[in-house]
């Protein structure tokens, strides 16, 4: 397996859980913080080619709730969602895990164990 990248923000609980799981299962990875490292249109478009826009847009988070009702109502398709997520990447559901050409949104232990089966079997306390 080649590069594993976790995208998100450092203060997000789900991102912290994902990174802790990867460390505990000795999966080498790099962290990309949206606030510090930003997000470019090419990467977002690649994700949107693999993941539905309404799965990538976080409509439950604080950043979404801070938007005024009119702005939220304007988000009706992939184009409008992509523009919004590029303007404020904290509106992306987190974490986004990139493994080769695979893009996974969100974290659960079962999901990650399925992606990294060898890591899931190495549960020794070493």
C-alpha positions as CSV (number, residue, x, y, z in Angstrom):
1,X,0.0,0.0,0.0
2,X,1.3,3.4,-0.8
3,X,0.7,6.7,0.8
4,X,-2.1,7.1,3.4
5,X,-3.4,10.6,4.0
6,X,-5.9,11.8,6.6
7,X,-7.5,15.1,5.7
8,X,-9.4,17.1,8.3
9,X,-8.8,19.6,11.1
10,X,-6.7,18.9,14.2
11,X,-9.5,19.8,16.6
12,X,-12.1,17.4,15.2
13,X,-12.9,14.4,17.4
14,X,-13.5,12.0,14.5
15,X,-10.1,13.0,13.0
16,X,-8.4,12.4,16.3
17,X,-10.1,9.0,16.6
18,X,-9.0,8.1,13.1
19,X,-5.4,9.1,13.6
20,X,-5.3,7.3,17.0
21,X,-6.6,4.2,15.3
22,X,-4.0,4.4,12.5
23,X,-1.2,4.9,15.1
24,X,-2.5,2.1,17.3
25,X,-2.5,-0.3,14.3
26,X,0.9,1.0,13.0
27,X,-0.4,2.3,9.8
28,X,1.9,5.0,8.5
29,X,0.1,8.1,7.4
30,X,0.4,11.8,6.8
31,X,-2.1,14.3,8.2
32,X,-3.3,17.2,6.0
33,X,-4.9,20.0,8.1
34,X,-7.5,22.0,6.1
35,X,-6.9,25.0,8.2
36,X,-3.1,25.0,7.8
37,X,-2.6,23.3,4.5
38,X,-5.8,24.4,2.6
39,X,-7.5,22.4,-0.1
40,X,-7.1,22.8,-3.9
41,X,-9.8,22.3,-6.5
42,X,-8.0,19.4,-8.2
43,X,-8.1,17.3,-5.0
44,X,-11.7,18.2,-4.2
45,X,-12.7,17.4,-7.8
46,X,-11.0,14.0,-7.5
47,X,-12.9,13.2,-4.3
48,X,-16.1,14.3,-5.9
49,X,-15.4,11.9,-8.7
50,X,-15.5,9.1,-6.2
51,X,-17.8,10.3,-3.4
52,X,-21.3,11.9,-3.8
53,X,-21.1,15.7,-3.0
54,X,-23.9,15.4,-0.4
55,X,-21.8,12.7,1.4
56,X,-18.8,15.0,1.4
57,X,-20.6,18.1,2.6
58,X,-21.0,18.2,6.4
59,X,-24.5,19.6,7.1
60,X,-24.3,18.7,10.8
61,X,-21.2,20.7,11.8
62,X,-20.8,24.2,13.3
63,X,-19.5,25.7,10.0
64,X,-22.7,24.7,8.2
65,X,-24.9,26.0,11.1
66,X,-23.0,29.4,11.0
67,X,-24.1,29.9,7.3
68,X,-27.1,32.0,6.9
69,X,-30.3,30.2,5.7
70,X,-30.2,31.8,2.2
71,X,-26.6,30.6,1.6
72,X,-27.5,27.1,2.8
73,X,-30.5,27.0,0.5
74,X,-28.2,27.9,-2.5
75,X,-26.3,24.6,-2.1
76,X,-28.3,22.4,-4.4
77,X,-25.8,20.5,-6.6
78,X,-22.2,19.4,-6.9
79,X,-21.0,22.7,-8.4
80,X,-22.5,24.9,-5.7
81,X,-21.3,22.5,-3.0
82,X,-17.8,22.4,-4.4
83,X,-17.5,26.2,-4.5
84,X,-18.6,26.3,-0.9
85,X,-16.2,23.5,0.3
86,X,-13.3,25.2,-1.5
87,X,-14.1,28.5,0.1
88,X,-14.3,26.9,3.6
89,X,-12.9,23.3,3.7
90,X,-14.1,22.9,7.3
91,X,-17.5,22.3,5.7
92,X,-16.2,18.9,4.5
93,X,-17.2,15.9,6.5
94,X,-14.2,14.6,8.4
95,X,-12.0,12.7,8.2
96,X,-11.4,12.1,4.6
97,X,-9.0,9.2,4.2
98,X,-7.1,8.9,0.9
99,X,-5.5,5.6,0.2
100,X,-4.1,5.4,-3.3
101,X,-7.1,6.1,-5.5
102,X,-9.6,5.3,-2.8
103,X,-11.4,8.0,-0.9
104,X,-13.3,7.3,2.3
105,X,-15.4,9.8,4.3
106,X,-15.9,9.5,8.0
107,X,-14.4,7.1,10.6
108,X,-15.4,3.9,12.2
109,X,-13.2,1.2,13.6
110,X,-15.0,-1.4,11.4
111,X,-14.5,0.7,8.3
112,X,-10.8,1.2,8.9
113,X,-10.3,-2.5,9.8
114,X,-11.8,-3.3,6.4
115,X,-9.5,-0.9,4.6
116,X,-6.4,-2.1,6.5
117,X,-7.1,-5.8,7.2
118,X,-3.5,-6.6,8.1
119,X,-3.5,-3.8,10.6
120,X,-6.7,-5.0,12.1
121,X,-5.2,-8.4,12.9
122,X,-2.2,-6.8,14.7
123,X,-3.9,-6.0,17.9
124,X,-1.1,-6.9,20.2
125,X,-0.3,-4.4,23.0
126,X,3.3,-3.9,21.9
